[in-house]
Amino acid sequence: MLDINHIAKTFNPGTITEKIALRDVDLHLEEGDFVTVIGGNGAGKSTMLNAISGVFSVDAGSIIIDGHDVTSLPEHRRALYLGRVFQDPMTGTAATMTIEENMALAHRRGQKRSPFRWGISSSEKKLYRDELARLGLGLEDRMSARVGLLSGGQRQALTLLMATLKKPRLLLLDEHTAALDPKTAAKVLHLTRELIADNHLTALMVTHNMKDALQYGNRIVMMHEGKIIVDVDRQTKTSLRVDDLLQMFEHTSGAALDNDRMLLGT
Amino acid sequence: MDLVKLFNAFPGAVSQGLVWGIMAIGVYLTYRILDVSDLTVDGSMATGGAVAAMMITGGADPWLAVLCAFLVGTLAGLVTGLFHTTMGIPAILSGILTQLALYSVNLRIMGGKANTAVNVSKYSVLVTSRNVRLLSADNPIVLLIVITAVLIVLLHLFFSTEYGCSLRATGANQNMARAQGINTKFGTVVGLMLANGIVAFSGAMLTQYQGFADVQMARGAIVIGLAAVIIGEVVFGKIFHSFWGRLICVSLGAIIYYLVMQIVLWLGLNTNDLKMLTALVVAVFLAVPYWKSQIKPKKRGA
């Protein structure tokens, strides 16, 4: 499904700000895998997701999605395969456009956009209304409101819905609940699980939260200093607890986790 | 102070405002929809004027002349767009480079002369300031209103299409647009071409209206365009919310701008000081949102 073959990335090579972000990352996802990715700050979690989505090109290695080598494709061409939700709720939606316009943009993800077809047809609106209704946020009655008027949680829920509206081959979630309050975060995570299950999606979810990493998905990948250091499969994962994960981390990386946010599992 | 003199100047101000309103609609597309400050317009407006002047004095149909002005304007936008997207030059600097280059291009178009007269009695033109006080369909205001209305309708339709929506998304949030599979670089180039085509078209209308084209005719055009956009938003923004409504705001903003300019001239301001006044007015209007954001924390603390 997804094959990340030994990719590497160094930012600003040869300068004083040189940063080796990814070292020989190798990861393979099966159809229907829901993988959670954990690790401290600067471990390369988001960088790996950005490498998959084509925000930058990698220095070495290849990325294959569903048999298509996307390594040299620009970001907008990879969108055909990917649904994405970002950490910042502002990133995933166009604030100055209406809810239904945003949905219509997402509905055409990866397709050719014609200057001779309407950006949104009345028959689609019915579909969007039904989809929005399942969020339980009342957005279905505000479809012509600008997205900028929504709260962060509402925007993130909308982004999530948009990312799955046209079924993606792979769903990339980059700490998509980190900027939300705990109650809203729980709601959005619940919705995430529901959408992934309903659509039988393959997903990669980056999180700071060990509890979430254990609770969601069927596989855990742990990153440290730009490398994948632990890969826990379905069988092992069910019996794991946060303490076990911490021990694994210390054992493999030879360092204690210095990230309070991660230890506390907030 | 002679009030009759002031009222006599109003029809001229309105038609000038309408011509510059078309130009300001082009500025609105880049500044507000694409979120790019495009300074190409200072050159491309004069390019449109030069093309129209040469074609009309060469005996071409004025409609053909304004169409060609539009097309040449899109080329100017293409150059800026390529500077920006393929050479990585910041948008604002790309526009300045094209604008500078266009000064030479405009002189070339006009055969090395700094200006070209378009004599209304000798050539057929679409609009002329000579008829500005006529009470008939020959009054330039009539045709300018029709052209503005048609332009607004066409733009509204275009920006309601799939492709138009993707351009709006590009300006609203580039990251989101790319995540939806929109080629933001290409879209930016298309937007710049469309905007500069419209600006050049307005230059072609201005040349006919004033009876000459001049390489200096659009100096500071970007500032007048911005003034129209901002005045329109401040005065009518609460009334119009739709896309076409916003474009009407811009056109009305340009008319208000020229009416105000007439009034300050009537009050005795030196014509030479107009550009400074315009710059200051735009600076203040641009500062208002910033000042508002600076005041808020103080209120909370108190």
HADDOCK unambig.tbl for C-alpha pairs under 7 A between the chains (distance, minus, plus):
assign (segid A and resid 75 and name CA) (segid B and resid 178 and name CA) 6.34 0.50 0.50
assign (segid A and resid 76 and name CA) (segid B and resid 178 and name CA) 4.71 0.50 0.50
assign (segid A and resid 76 and name CA) (segid B and resid 179 and name CA) 6.22 0.50 0.50
assign (segid A and resid 76 and name CA) (segid B and resid 180 and name CA) 6.96 0.50 0.50
assign (segid A and resid 76 and name CA) (segid B and resid 181 and name CA) 4.03 0.50 0.50
assign (segid A and resid 76 and name CA) (segid B and resid 182 and name CA) 5.52 0.50 0.50
assign (segid A and resid 76 and name CA) (segid B and resid 183 and name CA) 5.72 0.50 0.50
assign (segid A and resid 77 and name CA) (segid B and resid 181 and name CA) 5.84 0.50 0.50
assign (segid A and resid 79 and name CA) (segid B and resid 179 and name CA) 5.55 0.50 0.50
assign (segid A and resid 79 and name CA) (segid B and resid 180 and name CA) 5.80 0.50 0.50
assign (segid A and resid 79 and name CA) (segid B and resid 181 and name CA) 4.71 0.50 0.50
assign (segid A and resid 80 and name CA) (segid B and resid 181 and name CA) 6.52 0.50 0.50
assign (segid A and resid 84 and name CA) (segid B and resid 179 and name CA) 6.79 0.50 0.50
assign (segid A and resid 91 and name CA) (segid B and resid 175 and name CA) 6.49 0.50 0.50
assign (segid A and resid 91 and name CA) (segid B and resid 176 and name CA) 6.08 0.50 0.50
assign (segid A and resid 92 and name CA) (segid B and resid 176 and name CA) 5.10 0.50 0.50
assign (segid A and resid 93 and name CA) (segid B and resid 176 and name CA) 5.85 0.50 0.50
assign (segid A and resid 94 and name CA) (segid B and resid 169 and name CA) 6.12 0.50 0.50
assign (segid A and resid 94 and name CA) (segid B and resid 172 and name CA) 5.44 0.50 0.50
assign (segid A and resid 94 and name CA) (segid B and resid 173 and name CA) 5.44 0.50 0.50
assign (segid A and resid 94 and name CA) (segid B and resid 176 and name CA) 6.78 0.50 0.50
assign (segid A and resid 95 and name CA) (segid B and resid 172 and name CA) 6.74 0.50 0.50
assign (segid A and resid 96 and name CA) (segid B and resid 172 and name CA) 6.26 0.50 0.50
assign (segid A and resid 105 and name CA) (segid B and resid 180 and name CA) 6.84 0.50 0.50
assign (segid A and resid 106 and name CA) (segid B and resid 180 and name CA) 5.81 0.50 0.50
assign (segid A and resid 109 and name CA) (segid B and resid 180 and name CA) 4.60 0.50 0.50
assign (segid A and resid 109 and name CA) (segid B and resid 181 and name CA) 5.47 0.50 0.50
assign (segid A and resid 110 and name CA) (segid B and resid 180 and name CA) 6.32 0.50 0.50
assign (segid A and resid 110 and name CA) (segid B and resid 181 and name CA) 4.59 0.50 0.50
assign (segid A and resid 113 and name CA) (segid B and resid 162 and name CA) 5.17 0.50 0.50
assign (segid A and resid 113 and name CA) (segid B and resid 163 and name CA) 5.01 0.50 0.50
assign (segid A and resid 114 and name CA) (segid B and resid 162 and name CA) 5.46 0.50 0.50
assign (segid A and resid 114 and name CA) (segid B and resid 163 and name CA) 5.20 0.50 0.50
assign (segid A and resid 115 and name CA) (segid B and resid 158 and name CA) 6.79 0.50 0.50
assign (segid A and resid 115 and name CA) (segid B and resid 161 and name CA) 5.41 0.50 0.50
assign (segid A and resid 115 and name CA) (segid B and resid 162 and name CA) 5.89 0.50 0.50
assign (segid A and resid 115 and name CA) (segid B and resid 163 and name CA) 4.76 0.50 0.50
assign (segid A and resid 115 and name CA) (segid B and resid 164 and name CA) 6.64 0.50 0.50
assign (segid A and resid 116 and name CA) (segid B and resid 161 and name CA) 6.42 0.50 0.50
assign (segid A and resid 117 and name CA) (segid B and resid 161 and name CA) 5.43 0.50 0.50
assign (segid A and resid 117 and name CA) (segid B and resid 162 and name CA) 5.86 0.50 0.50
assign (segid A and resid 118 and name CA) (segid B and resid 160 and name CA) 5.98 0.50 0.50
assign (segid A and resid 118 and name CA) (segid B and resid 161 and name CA) 4.03 0.50 0.50
assign (segid A and resid 118 and name CA) (segid B and resid 162 and name CA) 5.42 0.50 0.50
assign (segid A and resid 119 and name CA) (segid B and resid 160 and name CA) 5.51 0.50 0.50
assign (segid A and resid 119 and name CA) (segid B and resid 161 and name CA) 4.25 0.50 0.50
assign (segid A and resid 119 and name CA) (segid B and resid 162 and name CA) 3.69 0.50 0.50
assign (segid A and resid 119 and name CA) (segid B and resid 165 and name CA) 5.91 0.50 0.50
